Amino acid sequence: MKRDYGIEPRIEHYACVVDLLSRSGQLSKAEKFIGSMPLKPDASIWGALLSACRACGETKIAERVSQHIMELELDDPGYYVLASNVFAALGKWDQVKSIRKSIVARGLKKEPGRSWIEMGNKVFAFGSAEKFSEHYQEIRNFLDELAALMSKEGYAANVQYALHDIEEDEKRDWLCGHSERLAIAFGLLKTDPGTPLQVMKNLRVCRDCHTWTKFTSKLMKREILVRDANRFHLFRDGSCSCGDYW
């Protein structure tokens, strides 16, 4: 790059290479590439690899990368949350608690998950596990009915994405309270059959909610567009435009 074009590679260029290797499933090669970099890896470098590790279920590399992220002492709580998610998926709750303590000690605050859906020129907002909404009980009843239908189609909640060291039933209930599910369920209840839904979320959609929305789009025969912190997801007939990588 420098020889042919006279361009000195910057950290962003290295991050692109890591992302390309990670997206192609070459996680070990990506990790070795990071180790050979002449520049000190920053959060964007480690974050790209860690996201790929989560997507591919590569726990050993993910654990090492999470440790590197923790050592950076960042001011952005998002990377701490990403590392916390990895340890939670591994069932390493001591590390999860340690990360949460670090977030508090540094005076950082995790942004609460919120989702919005527009219907009839009015915007409705939902927070994760929000119980004070006037529509909450109606939504939860509908989610329970939908869960019964989805289980017959093969869906089972992936409770490793519930970030609490609690009983399995409680984890499933906690996942049902994620803000995008509440918004989607509300949209299904309040719009005519076949009407496309558009939802916006301020955080990254968790993998279980992503799977849940795929099942929902197929069962309810709806097109569901979700804009999260990473990208647009267009769910249609049980599949997503992102190809399950985000």
DRENDO-1510 file (C-alpha; in Angstrom, 1 decimal, always signed):
<recs>
REC; n; res; u; v; w
REC; 1; MET; +0.0; +0.0; +0.0 .
REC; 2; LYS; +2.8; +2.4; +0.9 .
REC; 3; ARG; +5.0; +1.1; -1.9 .
REC; 4; ASP; +2.4; +1.2; -4.7 .
REC; 5; TYR; +0.3; +4.2; -3.6 .
REC; 6; GLY; +2.4; +6.2; -1.3 .
REC; 7; ILE; -0.2; +5.8; +1.5 .
REC; 8; GLU; +0.9; +5.2; +5.0 .
REC; 9; PRO; -1.5; +2.6; +6.5 .
REC; 10; ARG; -3.5; +4.0; +9.4 .
REC; 11; ILE; -5.3; +2.2; +12.2 .
REC; 12; GLU; -8.5; +2.3; +10.2 .
REC; 13; HIS; -6.8; +0.4; +7.4 .
REC; 14; TYR; -5.7; -2.3; +9.8 .
REC; 15; ALA; -9.2; -2.5; +11.3 .
REC; 16; CYS; -10.6; -3.1; +7.8 .
REC; 17; VAL; -8.2; -6.1; +7.3 .
REC; 18; VAL; -9.1; -7.5; +10.6 .
REC; 19; ASP; -12.8; -7.1; +9.8 .
REC; 20; LEU; -12.4; -8.8; +6.4 .
REC; 21; LEU; -10.5; -11.7; +7.9 .
REC; 22; SER; -13.0; -12.1; +10.7 .
REC; 23; ARG; -16.0; -12.0; +8.4 .
REC; 24; SER; -14.5; -14.7; +6.3 .
REC; 25; GLY; -14.1; -16.9; +9.4 .
REC; 26; GLN; -10.3; -16.6; +9.6 .
REC; 27; LEU; -10.3; -15.6; +13.2 .
REC; 28; SER; -6.9; -17.2; +14.1 .
REC; 29; LYS; -5.4; -15.4; +11.1 .
REC; 30; ALA; -7.0; -12.1; +12.2 .
REC; 31; GLU; -5.6; -12.5; +15.7 .
REC; 32; LYS; -2.1; -13.2; +14.3 .
REC; 33; PHE; -2.4; -10.2; +12.0 .
REC; 34; ILE; -3.2; -8.0; +15.0 .
REC; 35; GLY; -0.1; -9.3; +16.8 .
REC; 36; SER; +2.1; -8.4; +13.8 .
REC; 37; MET; +0.8; -4.8; +13.5 .
REC; 38; PRO; +3.4; -2.0; +13.8 .
REC; 39; LEU; +0.7; +0.1; +15.5 .
REC; 40; LYS; -0.8; -0.5; +18.9 .
REC; 41; PRO; -4.3; -2.1; +18.4 .
REC; 42; ASP; -7.1; +0.1; +19.6 .
REC; 43; ALA; -10.7; -0.6; +20.5 .
REC; 44; SER; -11.9; -0.7; +16.9 .
REC; 45; ILE; -9.4; -3.5; +16.1 .
REC; 46; TRP; -10.2; -5.7; +19.1 .
REC; 47; GLY; -13.9; -4.9; +18.8 .
REC; 48; ALA; -14.1; -6.1; +15.2 .
REC; 49; LEU; -12.5; -9.4; +16.1 .
REC; 50; LEU; -14.6; -9.8; +19.2 .
REC; 51; SER; -17.8; -9.3; +17.3 .
REC; 52; ALA; -16.8; -12.0; +14.9 .
REC; 53; CYS; -15.9; -14.3; +17.7 .
REC; 54; ARG; -19.4; -13.9; +19.1 .
REC; 55; ALA; -21.0; -14.5; +15.7 .
REC; 56; CYS; -18.9; -17.7; +15.1 .
REC; 57; GLY; -19.0; -19.0; +18.7 .
REC; 58; GLU; -15.2; -18.9; +19.0 .
REC; 59; THR; -14.8; -18.7; +22.8 .
REC; 60; LYS; -11.1; -19.1; +23.3 .
REC; 61; ILE; -10.1; -16.2; +21.1 .
REC; 62; ALA; -13.0; -14.2; +22.4 .
REC; 63; GLU; -11.8; -14.5; +25.9 .
REC; 64; ARG; -8.3; -13.4; +25.0 .
REC; 65; VAL; -9.7; -10.4; +23.1 .
REC; 66; SER; -12.0; -9.4; +25.9 .
REC; 67; GLN; -8.9; -9.3; +28.2 .
REC; 68; HIS; -7.2; -6.9; +25.8 .
REC; 69; ILE; -10.2; -4.7; +25.7 .
REC; 70; MET; -10.3; -4.5; +29.5 .
REC; 71; GLU; -6.7; -3.5; +29.5 .
REC; 72; LEU; -7.3; -0.5; +27.3 .
REC; 73; GLU; -9.3; +1.3; +30.1 .
REC; 74; LEU; -11.7; +2.9; +27.7 .
REC; 75; ASP; -14.2; +5.6; +28.3 .
REC; 76; ASP; -16.8; +4.0; +26.0 .
REC; 77; PRO; -19.0; +1.6; +28.0 .
REC; 78; GLY; -20.0; -0.1; +24.8 .
REC; 79; TYR; -16.8; -2.1; +24.6 .
REC; 80; TYR; -17.1; -3.2; +28.2 .
REC; 81; VAL; -20.6; -4.4; +27.6 .
REC; 82; LEU; -19.4; -6.3; +24.5 .
REC; 83; ALA; -16.7; -8.0; +26.6 .
REC; 84; SER; -19.3; -8.6; +29.4 .
REC; 85; ASN; -21.6; -10.3; +26.9 .
REC; 86; VAL; -18.8; -12.7; +25.9 .
REC; 87; PHE; -18.1; -13.7; +29.5 .
REC; 88; ALA; -21.8; -14.1; +30.2 .
REC; 89; ALA; -22.1; -16.4; +27.2 .
REC; 90; LEU; -19.2; -18.5; +28.6 .
REC; 91; GLY; -21.0; -18.6; +32.0 .
REC; 92; LYS; -18.1; -16.8; +33.7 .
REC; 93; TRP; -20.1; -14.6; +36.0 .
REC; 94; ASP; -17.2; -13.5; +38.2 .
REC; 95; GLN; -15.7; -11.8; +35.2 .
REC; 96; VAL; -19.0; -10.3; +34.3 .
REC; 97; LYS; -19.3; -8.8; +37.8 .
REC; 98; SER; -15.7; -7.6; +37.6 .
REC; 99; ILE; -16.5; -5.7; +34.4 .
REC; 100; ARG; -19.6; -4.2; +35.9 .
REC; 101; LYS; -17.6; -3.0; +38.8 .
REC; 102; SER; -15.0; -1.4; +36.4 .
REC; 103; ILE; -17.8; +0.4; +34.6 .
REC; 104; VAL; -19.1; +1.8; +37.9 .
REC; 105; ALA; -15.6; +2.7; +39.2 .
REC; 106; ARG; -14.8; +4.6; +36.0 .
REC; 107; GLY; -18.1; +6.5; +36.3 .
REC; 108; LEU; -19.4; +5.1; +33.1 .
REC; 109; LYS; -23.1; +4.3; +32.4 .
REC; 110; LYS; -24.5; +1.7; +30.1 .
REC; 111; GLU; -27.1; +3.2; +27.9 .
REC; 112; PRO; -30.4; +1.5; +28.5 .
REC; 113; GLY; -32.0; -0.3; +25.5 .
REC; 114; ARG; -34.9; +1.6; +23.9 .
REC; 115; SER; -36.8; +1.0; +20.7 .
REC; 116; TRP; -39.3; +3.1; +18.7 .
REC; 117; ILE; -42.0; +2.3; +16.2 .
REC; 118; GLU; -44.1; +4.7; +14.2 .
REC; 119; MET; -47.8; +4.0; +13.5 .
REC; 120; GLY; -50.5; +6.4; +12.4 .
REC; 121; ASN; -48.1; +9.5; +12.5 .
REC; 122; LYS; -47.4; +8.7; +16.1 .
REC; 123; VAL; -44.1; +7.4; +17.6 .
REC; 124; PHE; -44.3; +4.8; +20.4 .
REC; 125; ALA; -41.2; +4.2; +22.6 .
REC; 126; PHE; -40.4; +1.1; +24.6 .
REC; 127; GLY; -37.7; +0.3; +27.1 .
REC; 128; SER; -36.3; -3.1; +28.0 .
REC; 129; ALA; -38.5; -4.9; +30.5 .
REC; 130; GLU; -40.7; -1.7; +30.7 .
REC; 131; LYS; -43.7; -2.5; +32.8 .
REC; 132; PHE; -45.2; +0.9; +33.2 .
REC; 133; SER; -46.6; +1.1; +29.7 .
REC; 134; GLU; -50.3; +1.0; +29.4 .
REC; 135; HIS; -49.9; -1.6; +26.7 .
REC; 136; TYR; -47.5; -3.8; +28.7 .
REC; 137; GLN; -49.8; -6.6; +29.8 .
REC; 138; GLU; -51.4; -6.8; +26.4 .
REC; 139; ILE; -48.0; -7.1; +24.8 .
REC; 140; ARG; -46.7; -9.7; +27.2 .
REC; 141; ASN; -49.9; -11.9; +26.7 .
REC; 142; PHE; -49.3; -11.7; +23.0 .
REC; 143; LEU; -45.6; -12.6; +23.4 .
REC; 144; ASP; -46.6; -15.6; +25.4 .
REC; 145; GLU; -49.0; -16.8; +22.7 .
REC; 146; LEU; -46.4; -16.2; +20.0 .
REC; 147; ALA; -43.8; -18.1; +22.0 .
REC; 148; ALA; -46.0; -21.1; +22.1 .
REC; 149; LEU; -46.4; -21.0; +18.3 .
REC; 150; MET; -42.7; -20.5; +17.8 .
REC; 151; SER; -41.7; -23.4; +20.0 .
REC; 152; LYS; -43.7; -25.7; +17.7 .
REC; 153; GLU; -41.6; -24.3; +14.8 .
REC; 154; GLY; -38.4; -25.1; +16.5 .
REC; 155; TYR; -37.5; -21.9; +18.3 .
REC; 156; ALA; -35.9; -22.1; +21.7 .
REC; 157; ALA; -34.6; -19.0; +23.5 .
REC; 158; ASN; -30.8; -18.8; +23.6 .
REC; 159; VAL; -30.5; -18.0; +27.3 .
REC; 160; GLN; -26.8; -17.4; +27.1 .
REC; 161; TYR; -27.7; -13.9; +25.9 .
REC; 162; ALA; -29.5; -13.1; +29.1 .
REC; 163; LEU; -26.9; -11.3; +31.1 .
REC; 164; HIS; -28.0; -12.3; +34.6 .
REC; 165; ASP; -26.9; -15.3; +36.6 .
REC; 166; ILE; -30.5; -16.4; +37.3 .
REC; 167; GLU; -32.7; -19.4; +36.7 .
REC; 168; GLU; -33.5; -20.5; +33.2 .
REC; 169; ASP; -37.1; -19.6; +33.3 .
REC; 170; GLU; -36.2; -16.1; +34.5 .
REC; 171; LYS; -33.7; -15.7; +31.7 .
REC; 172; ARG; -36.3; -16.5; +29.1 .
REC; 173; ASP; -38.6; -14.0; +30.7 .
REC; 174; TRP; -35.9; -11.4; +30.7 .
REC; 175; LEU; -35.2; -11.9; +27.0 .
REC; 176; CYS; -38.9; -11.4; +26.2 .
REC; 177; GLY; -38.6; -7.9; +27.8 .
REC; 178; HIS; -36.0; -6.6; +25.3 .
REC; 179; SER; -37.3; -3.4; +23.9 .
REC; 180; GLU; -37.3; -4.4; +20.2 .
REC; 181; ARG; -39.6; -7.4; +21.0 .
REC; 182; LEU; -42.0; -5.1; +22.8 .
REC; 183; ALA; -42.1; -2.7; +19.9 .
REC; 184; ILE; -42.5; -5.4; +17.3 .
REC; 185; ALA; -45.2; -7.2; +19.3 .
REC; 186; PHE; -47.1; -3.8; +19.7 .
REC; 187; GLY; -46.8; -3.3; +16.0 .
REC; 188; LEU; -48.2; -6.7; +15.2 .
REC; 189; LEU; -51.1; -6.1; +17.6 .
REC; 190; LYS; -52.0; -2.6; +16.3 .
REC; 191; THR; -51.6; -2.9; +12.5 .
REC; 192; ASP; -53.5; -4.9; +9.9 .
REC; 193; PRO; -52.2; -8.3; +8.8 .
REC; 194; GLY; -49.4; -8.0; +6.2 .
REC; 195; THR; -48.5; -4.5; +7.1 .
REC; 196; PRO; -44.7; -4.0; +7.1 .
REC; 197; LEU; -43.2; -2.8; +10.4 .
REC; 198; GLN; -40.3; -0.4; +11.0 .
REC; 199; VAL; -38.5; -0.3; +14.3 .
REC; 200; MET; -35.4; +1.6; +15.5 .
REC; 201; LYS; -33.2; +0.6; +18.4 .
REC; 202; ASN; -30.4; +2.6; +20.0 .
REC; 203; LEU; -28.3; -0.5; +20.8 .
REC; 204; ARG; -27.1; -3.6; +18.9 .
REC; 205; VAL; -29.7; -6.3; +18.6 .
REC; 206; CYS; -28.8; -9.4; +20.6 .
REC; 207; ARG; -28.4; -12.7; +18.7 .
REC; 208; ASP; -31.5; -14.3; +20.4 .
REC; 209; CYS; -33.7; -11.3; +19.5 .
REC; 210; HIS; -32.4; -11.5; +16.0 .
REC; 211; THR; -33.4; -15.2; +15.8 .
REC; 212; TRP; -36.7; -14.4; +17.4 .
REC; 213; THR; -37.5; -11.7; +14.8 .
REC; 214; LYS; -36.7; -14.1; +11.9 .
REC; 215; PHE; -39.2; -16.6; +13.3 .
REC; 216; THR; -41.7; -13.9; +13.9 .
REC; 217; SER; -41.4; -12.6; +10.3 .
REC; 218; LYS; -42.2; -16.1; +9.0 .
REC; 219; LEU; -44.9; -17.0; +11.4 .
REC; 220; MET; -46.8; -13.7; +11.1 .
REC; 221; LYS; -46.0; -13.2; +7.4 .
REC; 222; ARG; -44.7; -9.7; +8.0 .
REC; 223; GLU; -41.7; -7.8; +6.7 .
REC; 224; ILE; -39.9; -6.3; +9.6 .
REC; 225; LEU; -37.2; -3.6; +9.3 .
REC; 226; VAL; -35.1; -3.0; +12.3 .
REC; 227; ARG; -32.4; -0.3; +12.5 .
REC; 228; ASP; -30.0; -1.0; +15.4 .
REC; 229; ALA; -26.8; +0.6; +16.4 .
REC; 230; ASN; -24.8; -1.4; +13.7 .
REC; 231; ARG; -27.0; -1.6; +10.6 .
REC; 232; PHE; -30.4; -2.1; +9.0 .
REC; 233; HIS; -31.9; -5.6; +9.3 .
REC; 234; LEU; -34.7; -6.5; +6.9 .
REC; 235; PHE; -36.5; -9.6; +8.1 .
REC; 236; ARG; -38.6; -11.4; +5.6 .
REC; 237; ASP; -40.0; -15.0; +5.6 .
REC; 238; GLY; -37.6; -16.2; +8.3 .
REC; 239; SER; -34.4; -14.7; +7.0 .
REC; 240; CYS; -32.5; -11.4; +7.5 .
REC; 241; SER; -30.7; -9.2; +4.9 .
REC; 242; CYS; -27.6; -9.2; +7.1 .
REC; 243; GLY; -27.0; -12.9; +6.6 .
REC; 244; ASP; -26.7; -13.3; +10.4 .
REC; 245; TYR; -23.6; -11.3; +10.6 .
REC; 246; TRP; -23.6; -7.8; +12.2 .
</recs>
